[in-house]
Each structure stands twice: as C-alpha cells, then as structure tokens.
Amino acid sequence: MLVNAFSSPDPASVRRPYPSGGAQYPVEVLLCLLSENTENWQTGTNVYHYMPLSRALEPVAACDTQELYRSLSGGDAERLGRPHFALVYCVIFEKALFKYRYRGYRMALMEAGSMYQNAGLVADQIGLRNRVWAGFTDSYVAKTMNVDQRTAAPLIVQFFGDVIDD
C-alpha cells in the first residue's frame, strides 16, 4: 500500500505520485503499528518512517502500543474501533519553508491532503477501511513518537482497519 500510494511507479524516478509545491516533498509519512499481531516485524519497534525513493521502512521509535493509540486518537479511541495501523503525515519545516517561505506551509497542507487521498484510494482498492483523523494533540503525538517539534509536526492521522468482506 505504501509503495502504491507514495512511491513512483518508475523506481528510477525521484518524482512521487502526488503534487508538491516545487517538488520539495516536505511531508513525511510515519507508519504506526497499533495491532498486537506484529508477526515478521522488528521486535519492540512500532513507529517507522517510510522512505519513498528506496521503498523502505526505517525504525523510528518503540512505543507502548496503547499509549501510541491513545495519543493518535486524541483520547477518543472508542469512536475509532480497533485499527491495525495508522499513517501520520508530518511536515518537515525546513523543507516546507525553504523555497516558498510562509506559503510553503500552506503547500505542505495541500500535499498532505493529496497524500492521504492517494492512500485512501489504494486502501479502497484492496478493501481496507480507513479514516482520516485530526482530533489529536500535536505535542502529545510528537512526544509519543519521538518527533522533534522544533523541526517537524504531525498534520493528520489516517487509521486503517479491518478488511471489508464482500
């Protein structure tokens, strides 16, 4: 799903399948495993950075799963059910502001919207339910996931859950 939503179909290309102001790509995706069923995953790590060019996951943090889910849901976990994983879209301030100054942040927000729309379309194709969520506290999420708020901030969370049965 990550490759289809965020990486170019051409492995040699540095372009991505969504628009970005000036091709700066200031929004990064963090994958958060929320299910206890994590076979074939690195033990202890449940937050990963997706790198679209190499199509690889880089370990970021080992968090308590319940604490991670509580921070991402903004304390409203009952409305979300029990998602298997979440994608957290984070703006990297230096990349967002480098070329377009104050307008770069606005462009990063539009980029994040394009990204979660792409991920939603791919999830729909494979029958995976998803929900975009903004009801969280930025500082709580950043602290839980070990994100330095001086350089980056979470913009939006997208939860993914059960496979839809036809």
Secondary structure as GFF3:
##gff-version 3
##sequence-region A 1 166
A	DSSP	alpha_helix	2	6	.	.	.	ID=ss1
A	DSSP	three_ten_helix	21	23	.	.	.	ID=ss2
A	DSSP	beta_strand	27	33	.	.	.	ID=ss3
A	DSSP	beta_strand	47	51	.	.	.	ID=ss4
A	DSSP	beta_strand	56	61	.	.	.	ID=ss5
A	DSSP	alpha_helix	65	73	.	.	.	ID=ss6
A	DSSP	alpha_helix	77	80	.	.	.	ID=ss7
A	DSSP	beta_strand	85	92	.	.	.	ID=ss8
A	DSSP	alpha_helix	93	98	.	.	.	ID=ss9
A	DSSP	alpha_helix	102	125	.	.	.	ID=ss10
A	DSSP	beta_strand	128	133	.	.	.	ID=ss11
A	DSSP	alpha_helix	138	145	.	.	.	ID=ss12
A	DSSP	beta_strand	152	163	.	.	.	ID=ss13
###
